[in-house]
Amino acid sequence: MVTFRNNNSNRRNNFRRNDRNFKSNGDRSKFGSSFSNNDNFQRKIPGRNNHNASKLIDKYNNLAREALSSGDKILSENYFQHADHFTRILSEQENLKRSRYSADSNDEKKHSEKKDMDDKDNIFPIELNKEFKIFKVKFSELTKIQEGDKIGKDNNGNYILFSRGWVMGYSQTAWRKIYREDRNNTNKYLEEDFTKFAKFLDRITGVADSDLLNVYKTFSYDVSNYCQKLIASLYNLKKTYDDGADNSTEIIARIDSIILVLIEYKEKIETVYVTKHKGNFSCYLNMDSNSI
């Protein structure tokens, strides 16, 4: 009697064994890695490195000319199209470089402008300049005096003007009474503030006198120009109080003494930088290195 065995189970077992053998051998890892490695499947785009664009332009132009000389116009046109493609790439590359350079230049310009503004705020000499700014705030209205105007002070100690005539329905006299100002106060203000300002001017002339390299020259002349504005305004204030009143003599004498101090400062600065230090800086630059 012939027995018919079911061989399907054997075939299944053999298939499983073969499958295990396939999974365990090293070929599978090699097979899988060859498709999983992206390096082997990256597109090789001609001219991907933009620095090769110029070489590729020359290459395709030469090939196009060769094809054209051999009579193959189609191939020649194909090469010319390739050359045109890389020409556009090179053009875009140059435009990008220019835009980046322009952006960097603008940033550098802005940085330079900001630095210049910072330098103006911290003009040498720093301490004297800070003190000068304080005086300019305090004396701001003094540089605007017209004949007939009178002065007083606000709550911050800065000068204010009382214009001649009527302002907002009140006369100059009424406004001064409201602020409790009079000639005695004006004389007191001028004495106190311009005594301090005279000491400030003395400090500047002191450093200018020994300023052989003209480091303080610009600053000294800025102060001198400001003094000229004060002089013109103080002359107007003097005319205002030259009204023949009994108590006008003292305040006029005060104004005259202040004007003389300002004129003296201007003359000293002119003498220092025009006569005394004239040519010192250029002579210093022209000194022989062996003499230093």
C-alpha positions as CSV (number, residue, x, y, z in Angstrom):
1,M,0.0,0.0,0.0
2,V,1.4,3.3,-1.1
3,T,1.2,6.1,1.5
4,F,0.8,9.6,0.1
5,R,2.4,12.0,2.5
6,N,1.7,15.7,2.5
7,N,4.9,17.4,1.6
8,N,3.6,20.9,2.1
9,S,4.9,21.1,5.6
10,N,8.4,20.1,4.5
11,R,8.3,22.8,1.8
12,R,7.2,25.4,4.4
13,N,10.0,24.3,6.7
14,N,12.6,24.5,3.9
15,F,11.3,28.0,3.0
16,R,11.6,29.2,6.6
17,R,15.1,27.8,6.9
18,N,16.1,29.5,3.6
19,D,14.5,32.8,4.8
20,R,16.5,32.6,8.0
21,N,19.7,31.9,6.1
22,F,19.0,34.9,3.8
23,K,18.4,37.2,6.8
24,S,21.5,36.0,8.6
25,N,24.0,36.2,5.7
26,G,26.0,39.4,5.0
27,D,24.7,39.9,1.5
28,R,21.4,41.4,2.7
29,S,23.2,44.2,4.5
30,K,25.2,44.9,1.4
31,F,22.1,44.8,-0.7
32,G,20.2,47.1,1.6
33,S,23.0,49.5,2.0
34,S,23.5,49.9,-1.7
35,F,20.0,51.4,-1.9
36,S,19.9,53.2,1.4
37,N,23.1,55.1,0.9
38,N,22.0,58.5,-0.6
39,D,25.5,59.3,-1.6
40,N,25.2,56.8,-4.5
41,F,22.0,58.4,-5.7
42,Q,22.6,62.1,-5.5
43,R,21.9,63.9,-8.8
44,K,25.1,64.9,-10.5
45,I,24.0,68.3,-11.6
46,P,26.5,70.0,-13.9
47,G,27.7,73.2,-12.5
48,R,26.3,72.5,-9.0
49,N,29.4,74.0,-7.6
50,N,29.0,77.5,-8.9
51,H,32.7,78.1,-9.1
52,N,32.8,75.7,-12.1
53,A,30.3,77.8,-14.0
54,S,32.8,79.9,-15.9
55,K,34.8,76.8,-17.0
56,L,31.6,75.0,-18.2
57,I,30.6,78.1,-20.2
58,D,34.0,78.0,-22.0
59,K,33.7,74.2,-22.4
60,Y,30.2,74.3,-24.1
61,N,31.0,77.3,-26.2
62,N,34.0,75.4,-27.6
63,L,32.0,72.3,-28.2
64,A,29.3,74.4,-29.9
65,R,31.8,76.0,-32.2
66,E,33.3,72.6,-33.1
67,A,29.9,71.1,-33.8
68,L,29.0,74.2,-35.9
69,S,32.3,73.9,-37.9
70,S,31.5,70.2,-38.6
71,G,28.1,71.2,-39.9
72,D,26.0,69.8,-37.1
73,K,23.7,72.8,-36.3
74,I,21.4,70.8,-34.0
75,L,24.3,69.7,-31.7
76,S,25.8,73.1,-31.8
77,E,22.5,74.7,-30.7
78,N,22.3,72.2,-27.9
79,Y,25.8,73.1,-26.6
80,F,25.0,76.8,-26.9
81,Q,21.9,76.3,-24.8
82,H,24.0,74.6,-22.1
83,A,26.5,77.5,-22.2
84,D,23.6,80.0,-21.9
85,H,22.3,78.0,-18.9
86,F,25.6,78.3,-17.1
87,T,25.9,82.0,-18.1
88,R,22.7,82.7,-16.2
89,I,24.0,80.7,-13.2
90,L,27.2,82.8,-13.2
91,S,25.1,86.0,-13.6
92,E,23.0,85.1,-10.6
93,Q,26.1,84.3,-8.6
94,E,27.6,87.7,-9.3
95,N,24.3,89.5,-8.5
96,L,24.2,87.6,-5.2
97,K,27.8,88.6,-4.4
98,R,27.0,92.3,-5.2
99,S,23.9,92.3,-3.1
100,R,25.8,90.8,-0.1
101,Y,28.6,93.3,-0.6
102,S,26.1,96.1,-0.8
103,A,24.4,94.9,2.4
104,D,27.8,94.6,4.2
105,S,28.7,98.1,3.0
106,N,25.5,99.6,4.3
107,D,25.9,97.9,7.6
108,E,29.5,99.2,7.8
109,K,28.3,102.7,6.8
110,K,25.6,102.7,9.5
111,H,28.1,101.5,12.0
112,S,30.5,104.3,11.0
113,E,27.7,106.9,11.2
114,K,26.7,105.7,14.6
115,K,30.3,105.8,15.7
116,D,30.6,109.4,14.4
117,M,27.5,110.3,16.4
118,D,28.9,108.7,19.5
119,D,32.2,110.5,19.0
120,K,30.3,113.8,18.7
121,D,28.6,113.1,22.0
122,N,31.9,112.3,23.6
123,I,33.9,115.0,22.0
124,F,37.4,115.5,23.5
125,P,37.8,116.9,26.2
126,I,34.9,115.0,27.6
127,E,34.5,116.7,31.0
128,L,34.8,120.2,29.7
129,N,32.3,119.4,27.0
130,K,29.8,118.1,29.5
131,E,30.2,121.3,31.5
132,F,29.8,123.4,28.4
133,K,26.5,121.6,27.5
134,I,25.1,122.5,31.0
135,F,26.0,126.2,30.5
136,K,24.3,126.2,27.0
137,V,21.1,124.8,28.5
138,K,21.1,127.4,31.3
139,F,22.0,130.3,29.0
140,S,19.8,129.2,26.1
141,E,17.5,132.2,26.3
142,L,20.3,134.7,27.0
143,T,21.5,134.2,23.4
144,K,18.1,135.5,22.1
145,I,17.8,138.8,23.9
146,Q,16.5,141.7,21.9
147,E,16.6,145.3,22.9
148,G,13.9,145.9,25.4
149,D,13.8,142.3,26.7
150,K,14.4,141.5,30.4
151,I,15.4,138.3,32.0
152,G,14.4,136.0,34.9
153,K,14.7,132.3,35.8
154,D,12.3,129.3,35.8
155,N,12.0,126.7,38.6
156,N,14.9,124.7,37.1
157,G,17.3,127.7,37.3
158,N,17.4,128.3,33.6
159,Y,17.0,131.8,32.1
160,I,13.6,133.0,30.7
161,L,12.8,136.1,28.7
162,F,10.2,138.8,29.3
163,S,9.6,140.4,26.0
164,R,8.8,144.1,25.7
165,G,5.2,144.9,25.3
166,W,2.1,142.9,26.0
167,V,2.0,139.1,26.0
168,M,-1.3,137.2,26.5
169,G,-2.9,140.2,27.9
170,Y,-0.2,141.1,30.4
171,S,2.5,143.7,30.2
172,Q,6.2,142.9,30.7
173,T,6.1,144.5,34.2
174,A,3.0,142.4,35.1
175,W,4.8,139.2,34.0
176,R,7.9,140.0,36.1
177,K,5.7,140.6,39.1
178,I,4.1,137.3,38.6
179,Y,7.5,135.6,38.6
180,R,8.7,137.9,41.4
181,E,11.6,139.2,39.3
182,D,13.3,142.6,39.6
183,R,16.6,144.3,38.8
184,N,18.2,143.1,42.0
185,N,17.5,139.5,41.1
186,T,18.8,140.0,37.5
187,N,22.0,141.5,38.9
188,K,22.4,138.6,41.3
189,Y,21.8,136.0,38.6
190,L,24.3,137.5,36.3
191,E,26.9,137.7,39.0
192,E,26.6,134.1,40.2
193,D,26.3,132.4,36.9
194,F,29.0,134.3,35.0
195,T,31.4,134.0,37.8
196,K,31.2,130.3,37.3
197,F,31.3,130.7,33.5
198,A,34.5,132.8,33.9
199,K,36.2,130.1,35.8
200,F,35.2,127.6,33.1
201,L,36.7,129.8,30.5
202,D,39.9,130.1,32.5
203,R,40.2,126.3,32.6
204,I,39.9,126.2,28.8
205,T,42.6,128.9,28.2
206,G,44.8,127.0,30.7
207,V,44.8,123.8,28.7
208,A,44.9,125.6,25.4
209,D,48.0,127.4,26.4
210,S,49.9,124.1,26.7
211,D,48.1,122.5,23.7
212,L,51.1,122.1,21.4
213,L,49.2,119.5,19.2
214,N,46.0,121.6,18.8
215,V,43.9,118.9,20.5
216,Y,41.7,121.4,22.2
217,K,41.6,123.9,19.3
218,T,38.2,123.0,17.8
219,F,36.5,122.9,21.2
220,S,38.1,126.2,22.3
221,Y,36.8,127.9,19.1
222,D,33.3,126.4,19.6
223,V,33.2,128.1,23.0
224,S,34.6,131.3,21.5
225,N,31.8,131.4,19.0
226,Y,29.3,130.8,21.7
227,C,30.8,133.7,23.7
228,Q,30.2,136.0,20.7
229,K,26.5,135.2,20.7
230,L,26.4,136.0,24.4
231,I,28.2,139.3,23.8
232,A,25.6,140.4,21.2
233,S,22.7,139.6,23.5
234,L,24.3,141.2,26.6
235,Y,24.7,144.4,24.6
236,N,21.0,144.4,23.9
237,L,20.3,143.7,27.6
238,K,22.6,146.7,28.5
239,K,20.5,148.9,26.2
240,T,17.3,147.8,27.9
241,Y,18.6,148.9,31.4
242,D,20.2,152.1,30.1
243,D,17.1,154.0,31.0
244,G,18.5,156.5,33.5
245,A,17.0,154.9,36.5
246,D,18.9,155.2,39.8
247,N,19.3,151.4,40.2
248,S,20.4,150.8,36.6
249,T,24.1,151.8,37.2
250,E,25.0,148.6,39.0
251,I,23.4,146.2,36.6
252,I,25.0,148.0,33.6
253,A,28.4,147.8,35.3
254,R,27.8,144.1,35.8
255,I,27.0,143.5,32.2
256,D,30.0,145.5,31.0
257,S,32.3,143.4,33.2
258,I,30.8,140.1,31.8
259,I,31.3,141.3,28.2
260,L,34.9,142.2,28.9
261,V,35.5,138.6,30.3
262,L,34.0,137.1,27.2
263,I,36.1,139.4,24.9
264,E,39.2,138.6,26.8
265,Y,38.6,134.8,26.4
266,K,38.2,135.2,22.6
267,E,41.4,137.2,22.3
268,K,43.4,134.7,24.4
269,I,42.2,131.7,22.3
270,E,43.1,133.7,19.1
271,T,46.5,134.5,20.5
272,V,47.2,130.9,21.5
273,Y,46.3,129.1,18.3
274,V,47.1,131.8,15.7
275,T,50.3,133.2,17.1
276,K,51.8,131.0,19.9
277,H,51.0,127.5,18.6
278,K,51.2,128.4,14.9
279,G,53.0,125.6,13.0
280,N,53.8,123.6,16.1
281,F,51.9,120.5,14.9
282,S,53.4,120.5,11.4
283,C,56.9,121.0,12.9
284,Y,56.3,118.0,15.2
285,L,55.3,115.8,12.2
286,N,58.4,116.9,10.3
287,M,60.8,116.1,13.1
288,D,63.6,113.6,12.2
289,S,62.9,110.3,13.8
290,N,66.4,110.3,15.3
291,S,65.6,113.4,17.2
292,I,62.6,111.8,19.0
